[in-house]
Amino acid sequence: MAVRRDFAESAGCRRDLVIGREESCGAAREQLTRGGSVLLHGPAGIGKSTVLRTLAAEYAPTAHTVLRCSATESESHLPFLALADLLGQVLDEVADALPAAQRTALESALIGRGESSLQRDGLALRLAVLTVLRALAAAGPVLVVADDLQWLDAASAELLGFAARRLGDTPVRLLCAARTEGPETEGAAYDRHLRASPPDTRAVRLGPLTRAQVSALLDERGYAGLARATVRDIHRTSGGNPLFALELGRALAESPAPPRPGEPLPVPTSLRALVLTRLEMLSDDARRTLLVASAGARPTPALLHAAGRENAEAETAQAAALGLLATDPEGPAVRFAHPLISAALYAEAPARERRAAHAALSTAASDPIERARHLALATTGTDPQVAARLAGAAALARDRGAPSVAASLGLLAARHTPADGAPGPDERRLAAAEDAITAGEPDLARDIAREVLTRAGAPGERVRAWMVVIEAAGQAIGEVDAVFPQALADAGDAPRLLALVHYQLAWRSLVVQGDFAQGREEAAHAARLAVRAGDRRTELLALALQAQAETLMGHPDAPATIRRALEEPQDPRVACHHNGAGSSRFRWLLMSDRLAEARTTATALLREVRRRGMAESEVHYLRFLSETELHSGHCGRALELSRESLTLARDAGIGEGAGAMQAALAEAAGGDVERALALAREAVRRAEEDGDAVYLSRALAALGHASLVAGDARAAVRALRRVRELEAGAGITDPARGRWQGDLAEALVRTGEPAEAQDVIEVTRAHALRLGRESVLAVLDRAEAQVRAARGEHRSVVTRLTSARERLAGLGYGLEEARAAFALAALHAGRPGRAPGPAPYDEAARLFRRCRALPWLRRVEEAVAAQAAGPPPPAPAAVPDGLASLAPMERQVAALVMEGATNREIAARLFVSVKTVEATLTRVYRKLGIRSRVDIVRLAAGGHTGGTE
């Protein structure tokens, strides 16, 4: 029988387009794959039908028969309608399997022949549905897909439930979706729907999307380019509901101008209709009370009373009875059942009533920031007193660690500032733009600065605006290269303005040109200019950048410059900024093997930037802490911190490349290697797109490390050779900056290039000795031990590896210690005469478990499995003449093949991956002009190989 193809996959239901539903889809797939049934549920618009179509399209090819129904509210009173949709087209195919009474009852129900009903033909109908499903399943698996289960007519629901409860092991799966209101009523809401499903059905609730997921959904549906502050408002207003978010995005796209700060989002008619019918049932007084509540930030009955709503309790109770308000058992707050209700109510109200609500709240609110905001929204036109109150409220919000609120208030202050005011409206706009930068809203900051530049004539305001444009570019500073000549021209010969421009030119030298020496000189020049101008803030930033460049260069002045940057007086916001002196000191501590001090420093800085609401700095300090924990061998904690940093970075659109780089390293150490590779490639791509020379080398180092952990030594060598070239060109000599040199040397050993590995080690060791980088020296000793083992120099290898492990343990580098123990175990396991078994690897496994280094534990398991396959063959007494032209690694592999060792046995002996053995053999075949392992043996014996001339 042909399968009904109702669910051919389309662009609308591909699994990669079901945004934000990876976990839900994964749970459903797991259940469906093992033959179980699934009930998707959640509120209206949450995406149940989209997920249902995606899963149905995916699993329809695995079924012999697919049955489908989709109920509607308007047809839910018609008995047997859903049953007719499900079975109407297949009844003729299985009619012969039905007893006469069941067939008659079912035909009457499906095609209206007679007066069939559950009361009269109940048992026959129930058995008929069960028999049909069993008959269809006898020919092959059956998939039943039912959308909007809540509108299923009662008769069909009863019959489907009867059959579902009795199917047992019959290969019939149900994939259903039903509307439920929310998690607080979850148990009761879908219980009746489960009765129409098999007993082991898995209920999968679809919850709201995160802000980042809403942003991705809007981009995918063509509403890209929205300001992040606007996306934040869409997410808040929609409550994370994808349908509501898309409707709000459409309304914004159709709106001639975006809403100004303080104005509501345009709520389209399609969404207003969802709530306005219930709003129309309110009394006029109750509606006014709810309007005041919708205008307030944290409405309570007490606030409503203070705003003149004398009967607030009774009127909010009326709204709650209509489902417009939700009761809050934990406090007295007046909470709307959904943010959209509040938005629609506010949008529907006339402007005069909105202003009246804000005027009432401007005296009733207890918080001075709230009072100022309401006063602004109740006032039309310019008013210097209102503007001054708003500017003061913005400063208070800034001090409280709410820079996003400060930016909003600053824009309101600018709107109410007269053109001839002092300070002027553009000065207040620029303060708002700088607050937006701090809050992690670079697109808003950029838009404000561009607007100011269209009319500002004062050099100070113009340079300040150019600085905002440069800051908003983030790591993609190369995209605003044209700004620098204009900024220098506007700065003239004013030291204060020139200091600002040369500070950004220092960043340009580092990021765009990859020239650390030039960056250091520009930063030092900016610091001198700032001293002449008495601009301590810019001086501190420039000194911190100079110190950072010197640290990475291995310059001897780095400690002294850091001390200068830490001298009093300090600017509190600069002191904790991710480009401030505290950050430079952290980097120096980390590179100097002072892990405990580095952790304490980064933790304190993170606490402070969180208190101040400095979003971009929070992203960076989470990453710094992850790096510290990774060095310390706390892989699980490092993974948590890196994921948190990357999530925040993606949410705010700042530092995503750096976040992906650190997350790749953490995944390679304590998570999933494939995810590590994907993140590292993303980091490389972003750095290349941004023209970011600083993070390109670090991203490539992460890619090389992840490739090495994955067993792909050739890919590791390709990536890490590029890192070596980039850092040499940039003048970076401190090997503690990226700590990639040991990985490159180890990868080169695996690819049969020990001479180059030794060169990397010797060059790096010279710099590490000069700078006193003890952990780097220990890692280099570990790598050199592997070089010597590859050359057959086993005598000193054990001593060197043991020493490296002990030194790394003493310095607190837990993961590197475990890697040294792993190399030592591989060496012992590969010795001739060693009995098969896991014993040599026990200590390495213990250390990796302590670190929660899951990918490395898997490497240990592979090595143990290879060892258990049989004892390694004895070392060859001499290299056959026929193999003399090969590289050392190639000769070792070829000699072991000659002795009959399998690829897995060779990998265990040489502690490389099986892939490396295969690649080495391919090179051997090519160099010797042969085709197979048999030809190697013949060549070694002096016989004809059968190769081509």
JOJONOR-V618159 format. One record per residue. N is the residue number from 1. RES is the residue in one small letter. SS is DSSP state (~ for helix, > for strand, _ for the rest). PSI is psi in whole degrees, 0 to 359 (999 if undefined). Layout:
N;RES;SS;PSI / N;RES;SS;PSI
//
This chain:
1;m;_;137 / 2;a;_;144 / 3;v;_;137 / 4;r;_;125 / 5;r;_;64 / 6;d;_;348 / 7;f;_;39 / 8;a;_;133 / 9;e;_;135 / 10;s;_;174 / 11;a;_;336 / 12;g;_;348 / 13;c;_;18 / 14;r;_;147 / 15;r;~;332 / 16;d;~;350 / 17;l;~;359 / 18;v;_;86 / 19;i;_;132 / 20;g;_;11 / 21;r;_;24 / 22;e;~;314 / 23;e;~;316 / 24;s;~;314 / 25;c;~;324 / 26;g;~;317 / 27;a;~;319 / 28;a;~;318 / 29;r;~;318 / 30;e;~;317 / 31;q;~;315 / 32;l;~;323 / 33;t;~;324 / 34;r;_;13 / 35;g;_;10 / 36;g;_;178 / 37;s;_;158 / 38;v;>;138 / 39;l;>;111 / 40;l;>;135 / 41;h;>;159 / 42;g;>;177 / 43;p;_;171 / 44;a;_;137 / 45;g;_;2 / 46;i;_;349 / 47;g;_;18 / 48;k;~;315 / 49;s;~;324 / 50;t;~;313 / 51;v;~;319 / 52;l;~;314 / 53;r;~;321 / 54;t;~;311 / 55;l;~;322 / 56;a;~;317 / 57;a;~;325 / 58;e;~;322 / 59;y;~;351 / 60;a;~;320 / 61;p;_;341 / 62;t;_;354 / 63;a;_;148 / 64;h;_;324 / 65;t;>;135 / 66;v;>;124 / 67;l;>;140 / 68;r;>;143 / 69;c;>;151 / 70;s;>;106 / 71;a;_;159 / 72;t;_;156 / 73;e;~;321 / 74;s;~;339 / 75;e;~;5 / 76;s;_;346 / 77;h;_;353 / 78;l;_;115 / 79;p;_;143 / 80;f;_;7 / 81;l;~;314 / 82;a;~;323 / 83;l;~;323 / 84;a;~;321 / 85;d;~;319 / 86;l;~;314 / 87;l;~;352 / 88;g;_;321 / 89;q;_;350 / 90;v;_;356 / 91;l;~;317 / 92;d;~;329 / 93;e;~;335 / 94;v;~;9 / 95;a;~;326 / 96;d;~;340 / 97;a;~;353 / 98;l;_;134 / 99;p;_;156 / 100;a;~;316 / 101;a;~;319 / 102;q;~;320 / 103;r;~;317 / 104;t;~;315 / 105;a;~;318 / 106;l;~;318 / 107;e;~;320 / 108;s;~;320 / 109;a;~;321 / 110;l;~;324 / 111;i;~;13 / 112;g;_;22 / 113;r;_;105 / 114;g;_;196 / 115;e;_;53 / 116;s;_;143 / 117;s;_;161 / 118;l;~;327 / 119;q;~;320 / 120;r;~;318 / 121;d;~;29 / 122;g;~;307 / 123;l;~;315 / 124;a;~;317 / 125;l;~;316 / 126;r;~;312 / 127;l;~;327 / 128;a;~;315 / 129;v;~;317 / 130;l;~;317 / 131;t;~;318 / 132;v;~;313 / 133;l;~;320 / 134;r;~;321 / 135;a;~;318 / 136;l;~;319 / 137;a;~;335 / 138;a;~;332 / 139;a;~;346 / 140;g;_;167 / 141;p;_;146 / 142;v;>;135 / 143;l;>;121 / 144;v;>;121 / 145;v;>;119 / 146;a;>;116 / 147;d;>;156 / 148;d;_;55 / 149;l;~;337 / 150;q;~;339 / 151;w;~;7 / 152;l;_;132 / 153;d;_;148 / 154;a;~;321 / 155;a;~;314 / 156;s;~;319 / 157;a;~;319 / 158;e;~;315 / 159;l;~;318 / 160;l;~;320 / 161;g;~;320 / 162;f;~;312 / 163;a;~;317 / 164;a;~;322 / 165;r;_;347 / 166;r;_;6 / 167;l;_;331 / 168;g;_;234 / 169;d;_;6 / 170;t;_;132 / 171;p;_;69 / 172;v;>;120 / 173;r;>;139 / 174;l;>;131 / 175;l;>;106 / 176;c;>;159 / 177;a;>;139 / 178;a;>;149 / 179;r;>;128 / 180;t;_;159 / 181;e;_;320 / 182;g;_;170 / 183;p;~;333 / 184;e;~;338 / 185;t;~;20 / 186;e;~;314 / 187;g;~;313 / 188;a;~;329 / 189;a;~;318 / 190;y;_;7 / 191;d;~;318 / 192;r;~;332 / 193;h;~;326 / 194;l;~;334 / 195;r;_;342 / 196;a;_;15 / 197;s;_;162 / 198;p;_;157 / 199;p;_;328 / 200;d;_;20 / 201;t;_;138 / 202;r;>;121 / 203;a;>;125 / 204;v;>;112 / 205;r;>;133 / 206;l;_;118 / 207;g;_;184 / 208;p;_;154 / 209;l;_;154 / 210;t;_;171 / 211;r;~;319 / 212;a;~;322 / 213;q;~;322 / 214;v;~;319 / 215;s;~;315 / 216;a;~;321 / 217;l;~;316 / 218;l;~;319 / 219;d;~;316 / 220;e;~;329 / 221;r;_;10 / 222;g;_;6 / 223;y;_;47 / 224;a;_;164 / 225;g;_;3 / 226;l;_;142 / 227;a;_;147 / 228;r;~;328 / 229;a;~;324 / 230;t;~;318 / 231;v;~;321 / 232;r;~;318 / 233;d;~;322 / 234;i;~;316 / 235;h;~;316 / 236;r;~;315 / 237;t;~;322 / 238;s;~;346 / 239;g;_;22 / 240;g;_;8 / 241;n;_;121 / 242;p;~;321 / 243;l;~;313 / 244;f;~;319 / 245;a;~;318 / 246;l;~;321 / 247;e;~;320 / 248;l;~;321 / 249;g;~;320 / 250;r;~;317 / 251;a;~;321 / 252;l;~;320 / 253;a;~;327 / 254;e;~;347 / 255;s;_;136 / 256;p;_;333 / 257;a;_;142 / 258;p;_;153 / 259;p;_;144 / 260;r;_;163 / 261;p;_;133 / 262;g;_;342 / 263;e;_;149 / 264;p;_;159 / 265;l;_;149 / 266;p;_;115 / 267;v;_;116 / 268;p;_;158 / 269;t;~;325 / 270;s;~;327 / 271;l;~;326 / 272;r;~;324 / 273;a;~;335 / 274;l;~;334 / 275;v;~;338 / 276;l;~;331 / 277;t;~;323 / 278;r;~;327 / 279;l;~;327 / 280;e;_;342 / 281;m;_;352 / 282;l;_;152 / 283;s;_;161 / 284;d;~;319 / 285;d;~;318 / 286;a;~;324 / 287;r;~;318 / 288;r;~;321 / 289;t;~;317 / 290;l;~;329 / 291;l;~;317 / 292;v;~;318 / 293;a;~;321 / 294;s;~;334 / 295;a;~;337 / 296;g;_;154 / 297;a;_;316 / 298;r;_;73 / 299;p;_;139 / 300;t;>;164 / 301;p;~;322 / 302;a;~;318 / 303;l;~;318 / 304;l;~;320 / 305;h;~;314 / 306;a;~;333 / 307;a;_;9 / 308;g;_;8 / 309;r;_;90 / 310;e;_;328 / 311;n;_;39 / 312;a;~;318 / 313;e;~;312 / 314;a;~;321 / 315;e;~;323 / 316;t;~;328 / 317;a;~;320 / 318;q;~;317 / 319;a;~;322 / 320;a;~;321 / 321;a;~;332 / 322;l;_;3 / 323;g;_;13 / 324;l;_;331 / 325;l;>;150 / 326;a;>;140 / 327;t;_;144 / 328;d;_;100 / 329;p;_;343 / 330;e;_;357 / 331;g;_;177 / 332;p;_;6 / 333;a;>;146 / 334;v;_;110 / 335;r;>;126 / 336;f;>;146 / 337;a;_;330 / 338;h;_;142 / 339;p;~;332 / 340;l;~;328 / 341;i;~;314 / 342;s;~;316 / 343;a;~;317 / 344;a;~;319 / 345;l;~;314 / 346;y;~;317 / 347;a;~;328 / 348;e;~;336 / 349;a;_;143 / 350;p;_;151 / 351;a;~;323 / 352;r;~;318 / 353;e;~;325 / 354;r;~;313 / 355;r;~;324 / 356;a;~;320 / 357;a;~;317 / 358;h;~;322 / 359;a;~;318 / 360;a;~;319 / 361;l;~;339 / 362;s;~;341 / 363;t;~;336 / 364;a;~;328 / 365;a;_;143 / 366;s;_;336 / 367;d;_;131 / 368;p;~;328 / 369;i;~;316 / 370;e;~;319 / 371;r;~;318 / 372;a;~;318 / 373;r;~;314 / 374;h;~;323 / 375;l;~;319 / 376;a;~;318 / 377;l;~;346 / 378;a;~;353 / 379;t;_;140 / 380;t;_;147 / 381;g;_;182 / 382;t;_;148 / 383;d;_;108 / 384;p;~;327 / 385;q;~;317 / 386;v;~;318 / 387;a;~;318 / 388;a;~;319 / 389;r;~;321 / 390;l;~;320 / 391;a;~;320 / 392;g;~;321 / 393;a;~;324 / 394;a;~;318 / 395;a;~;321 / 396;l;~;318 / 397;a;~;322 / 398;r;~;316 / 399;d;~;331 / 400;r;_;354 / 401;g;_;32 / 402;a;_;67 / 403;p;~;331 / 404;s;~;318 / 405;v;~;319 / 406;a;~;320 / 407;a;~;317 / 408;s;~;315 / 409;l;~;324 / 410;g;~;321 / 411;l;~;321 / 412;l;~;320 / 413;a;~;317 / 414;a;~;321 / 415;r;~;325 / 416;h;_;4 / 417;t;_;127 / 418;p;_;152 / 419;a;_;328 / 420;d;_;17 / 421;g;_;161 / 422;a;_;114 / 423;p;_;159 / 424;g;_;171 / 425;p;~;323 / 426;d;~;326 / 427;e;~;321 / 428;r;~;327 / 429;r;~;319 / 430;l;~;324 / 431;a;~;321 / 432;a;~;321 / 433;a;~;319 / 434;e;~;324 / 435;d;~;322 / 436;a;~;322 / 437;i;~;312 / 438;t;~;323 / 439;a;_;355 / 440;g;_;34 / 441;e;_;67 / 442;p;~;328 / 443;d;~;320 / 444;l;~;315 / 445;a;~;316 / 446;r;~;316 / 447;d;~;319 / 448;i;~;313 / 449;a;~;317 / 450;r;~;320 / 451;e;~;317 / 452;v;~;319 / 453;l;~;339 / 454;t;_;342 / 455;r;_;341 / 456;a;_;135 / 457;g;_;340 / 458;a;_;130 / 459;p;~;319 / 460;g;~;316 / 461;e;~;321 / 462;r;~;314 / 463;v;~;319 / 464;r;~;320 / 465;a;~;319 / 466;w;~;322 / 467;m;~;323 / 468;v;~;318 / 469;v;~;317 / 470;i;~;314 / 471;e;~;321 / 472;a;~;338 / 473;a;~;339 / 474;g;_;226 / 475;q;_;342 / 476;a;_;44 / 477;i;~;336 / 478;g;~;337 / 479;e;~;345 / 480;v;~;31 / 481;d;~;324 / 482;a;~;345 / 483;v;~;325 / 484;f;~;313 / 485;p;~;321 / 486;q;~;319 / 487;a;~;319 / 488;l;~;320 / 489;a;~;318 / 490;d;~;329 / 491;a;~;333 / 492;g;_;231 / 493;d;_;21 / 494;a;_;117 / 495;p;~;321 / 496;r;~;317 / 497;l;~;321 / 498;l;~;324 / 499;a;~;319 / 500;l;~;316 / 501;v;~;317 / 502;h;~;332 / 503;y;~;316 / 504;q;~;328 / 505;l;~;327 / 506;a;~;317 / 507;w;~;321 / 508;r;~;319 / 509;s;~;319 / 510;l;~;308 / 511;v;~;312 / 512;v;_;313 / 513;q;_;343 / 514;g;_;28 / 515;d;_;98 / 516;f;~;327 / 517;a;~;314 / 518;q;~;319 / 519;g;~;319 / 520;r;~;316 / 521;e;~;318 / 522;e;~;319 / 523;a;~;317 / 524;a;~;321 / 525;h;~;318 / 526;a;~;321 / 527;a;~;319 / 528;r;~;318 / 529;l;~;319 / 530;a;~;323 / 531;v;~;316 / 532;r;~;324 / 533;a;~;352 / 534;g;_;26 / 535;d;_;89 / 536;r;~;323 / 537;r;~;310 / 538;t;~;325 / 539;e;~;315 / 540;l;~;318 / 541;l;~;317 / 542;a;~;319 / 543;l;~;320 / 544;a;~;320 / 545;l;~;321 / 546;q;~;317 / 547;a;~;321 / 548;q;~;315 / 549;a;~;317 / 550;e;~;323 / 551;t;~;314 / 552;l;~;331 / 553;m;~;345 / 554;g;_;27 / 555;h;_;138 / 556;p;_;342 / 557;d;_;356 / 558;a;~;310 / 559;p;~;321 / 560;a;~;320 / 561;t;~;321 / 562;i;~;318 / 563;r;~;321 / 564;r;~;319 / 565;a;~;339 / 566;l;_;358 / 567;e;_;153 / 568;e;_;153 / 569;p;_;151 / 570;q;_;152 / 571;d;_;117 / 572;p;~;325 / 573;r;~;328 / 574;v;~;323 / 575;a;~;325 / 576;c;~;356 / 577;h;_;149 / 578;h;_;348 / 579;n;_;18 / 580;g;_;186 / 581;a;~;326 / 582;g;~;319 / 583;s;~;318 / 584;s;~;320 / 585;r;~;319 / 586;f;~;312 / 587;r;~;320 / 588;w;~;319 / 589;l;~;317 / 590;l;~;319 / 591;m;~;342 / 592;s;_;13 / 593;d;_;22 / 594;r;_;70 / 595;l;~;318 / 596;a;~;316 / 597;e;~;322 / 598;a;~;317 / 599;r;~;314 / 600;t;~;317 / 601;t;~;311 / 602;a;~;323 / 603;t;~;316 / 604;a;~;319 / 605;l;~;320 / 606;l;~;317 / 607;r;~;319 / 608;e;~;317 / 609;v;~;329 / 610;r;~;320 / 611;r;~;326 / 612;r;~;356 / 613;g;_;29 / 614;m;_;91 / 615;a;~;312 / 616;e;~;320 / 617;s;~;324 / 618;e;~;318 / 619;v;~;314 / 620;h;~;319 / 621;y;~;329 / 622;l;~;320 / 623;r;~;318 / 624;f;~;317 / 625;l;~;321 / 626;s;~;318 / 627;e;~;318 / 628;t;~;315 / 629;e;~;327 / 630;l;~;315 / 631;h;~;324 / 632;s;_;354 / 633;g;_;17 / 634;h;_;74 / 635;c;~;323 / 636;g;~;314 / 637;r;~;319 / 638;a;~;320 / 639;l;~;317 / 640;e;~;313 / 641;l;~;320 / 642;s;~;322 / 643;r;~;321 / 644;e;~;316 / 645;s;~;315 / 646;l;~;322 / 647;t;~;314 / 648;l;~;321 / 649;a;~;315 / 650;r;~;322 / 651;d;~;319 / 652;a;~;346 / 653;g;_;30 / 654;i;_;138 / 655;g;_;29 / 656;e;~;322 / 657;g;~;314 / 658;a;~;321 / 659;g;~;319 / 660;a;~;324 / 661;m;~;310 / 662;q;~;322 / 663;a;~;325 / 664;a;~;315 / 665;l;~;319 / 666;a;~;321 / 667;e;~;319 / 668;a;~;333 / 669;a;~;321 / 670;g;~;8 / 671;g;_;244 / 672;d;_;126 / 673;v;~;321 / 674;e;~;319 / 675;r;~;323 / 676;a;~;316 / 677;l;~;317 / 678;a;~;317 / 679;l;~;320 / 680;a;~;318 / 681;r;~;322 / 682;e;~;316 / 683;a;~;318 / 684;v;~;315 / 685;r;~;315 / 686;r;~;317 / 687;a;~;320 / 688;e;~;319 / 689;e;~;322 / 690;d;~;350 / 691;g;_;35 / 692;d;_;96 / 693;a;~;331 / 694;v;~;310 / 695;y;~;347 / 696;l;~;315 / 697;s;~;322 / 698;r;~;324 / 699;a;~;319 / 700;l;~;324 / 701;a;~;321 / 702;a;~;321 / 703;l;~;318 / 704;g;~;317 / 705;h;~;314 / 706;a;~;322 / 707;s;~;320 / 708;l;~;315 / 709;v;~;326 / 710;a;_;352 / 711;g;_;10 / 712;d;_;83 / 713;a;~;327 / 714;r;~;316 / 715;a;~;322 / 716;a;~;316 / 717;v;~;317 / 718;r;~;313 / 719;a;~;316 / 720;l;~;334 / 721;r;~;323 / 722;r;~;322 / 723;v;~;316 / 724;r;~;317 / 725;e;~;316 / 726;l;~;315 / 727;e;~;326 / 728;a;~;319 / 729;g;~;328 / 730;a;~;349 / 731;g;_;20 / 732;i;_;117 / 733;t;_;348 / 734;d;_;113 / 735;p;_;347 / 736;a;_;355 / 737;r;_;309 / 738;g;_;344 / 739;r;_;43 / 740;w;_;348 / 741;q;~;320 / 742;g;~;322 / 743;d;~;317 / 744;l;~;316 / 745;a;~;316 / 746;e;~;319 / 747;a;~;322 / 748;l;~;324 / 749;v;~;317 / 750;r;~;331 / 751;t;_;9 / 752;g;_;31 / 753;e;_;61 / 754;p;~;334 / 755;a;~;314 / 756;e;~;322 / 757;a;~;317 / 758;q;~;325 / 759;d;~;316 / 760;v;~;316 / 761;i;~;315 / 762;e;~;316 / 763;v;~;315 / 764;t;~;321 / 765;r;~;324 / 766;a;~;315 / 767;h;~;319 / 768;a;~;322 / 769;l;~;319 / 770;r;~;323 / 771;l;~;356 / 772;g;_;37 / 773;r;_;87 / 774;e;~;319 / 775;s;~;324 / 776;v;~;318 / 777;l;~;320 / 778;a;~;318 / 779;v;~;321 / 780;l;~;322 / 781;d;~;321 / 782;r;~;317 / 783;a;~;319 / 784;e;~;328 / 785;a;~;322 / 786;q;~;326 / 787;v;~;314 / 788;r;~;323 / 789;a;~;320 / 790;a;~;332 / 791;r;_;358 / 792;g;_;11 / 793;e;_;72 / 794;h;_;342 / 795;r;_;314 / 796;s;_;357 / 797;v;~;314 / 798;v;~;316 / 799;t;~;316 / 800;r;~;317 / 801;l;~;317 / 802;t;~;317 / 803;s;~;316 / 804;a;~;317 / 805;r;~;315 / 806;e;~;320 / 807;r;~;321 / 808;l;~;321 / 809;a;~;318 / 810;g;~;329 / 811;l;~;350 / 812;g;_;15 / 813;y;_;82 / 814;g;~;318 / 815;l;~;319 / 816;e;~;325 / 817;e;~;315 / 818;a;~;322 / 819;r;~;324 / 820;a;~;320 / 821;a;~;325 / 822;f;~;316 / 823;a;~;321 / 824;l;~;319 / 825;a;~;318 / 826;a;~;323 / 827;l;~;314 / 828;h;~;318 / 829;a;~;332 / 830;g;_;1 / 831;r;_;143 / 832;p;_;142 / 833;g;_;356 / 834;r;_;128 / 835;a;_;145 / 836;p;_;151 / 837;g;_;170 / 838;p;_;354 / 839;a;~;314 / 840;p;~;336 / 841;y;~;0 / 842;d;~;315 / 843;e;~;318 / 844;a;~;317 / 845;a;~;320 / 846;r;~;316 / 847;l;~;320 / 848;f;~;322 / 849;r;~;320 / 850;r;~;324 / 851;c;~;351 / 852;r;_;40 / 853;a;_;79 / 854;l;~;315 / 855;p;~;323 / 856;w;~;326 / 857;l;~;322 / 858;r;~;325 / 859;r;~;320 / 860;v;~;316 / 861;e;~;320 / 862;e;~;319 / 863;a;~;320 / 864;v;~;319 / 865;a;~;319 / 866;a;~;322 / 867;q;~;322 / 868;a;~;343 / 869;a;_;345 / 870;g;_;161 / 871;p;_;142 / 872;p;_;148 / 873;p;_;154 / 874;p;_;154 / 875;a;_;141 / 876;p;_;144 / 877;a;_;325 / 878;a;_;157 / 879;v;_;124 / 880;p;_;148 / 881;d;~;325 / 882;g;~;345 / 883;l;~;8 / 884;a;_;336 / 885;s;_;354 / 886;l;_;159 / 887;a;_;161 / 888;p;~;312 / 889;m;~;319 / 890;e;~;320 / 891;r;~;318 / 892;q;~;314 / 893;v;~;314 / 894;a;~;320 / 895;a;~;321 / 896;l;~;325 / 897;v;~;320 / 898;m;~;330 / 899;e;_;2 / 900;g;_;9 / 901;a;_;142 / 902;t;_;167 / 903;n;~;321 / 904;r;~;320 / 905;e;~;321 / 906;i;~;317 / 907;a;~;318 / 908;a;~;321 / 909;r;~;320 / 910;l;~;6 / 911;f;_;56 / 912;v;_;174 / 913;s;_;162 / 914;v;~;324 / 915;k;~;322 / 916;t;~;320 / 917;v;~;315 / 918;e;~;317 / 919;a;~;321 / 920;t;~;317 / 921;l;~;322 / 922;t;~;318 / 923;r;~;321 / 924;v;~;313 / 925;y;~;316 / 926;r;~;316 / 927;k;~;324 / 928;l;~;356 / 929;g;_;38 / 930;i;_;178 / 931;r;_;340 / 932;s;_;173 / 933;r;~;325 / 934;v;~;323 / 935;d;~;331 / 936;i;~;316 / 937;v;~;317 / 938;r;~;318 / 939;l;~;317 / 940;a;~;329 / 941;a;_;357 / 942;g;_;12 / 943;g;_;177 / 944;h;_;135 / 945;t;_;342 / 946;g;_;7 / 947;g;_;174 / 948;t;_;153 / 949;e;_;999
//
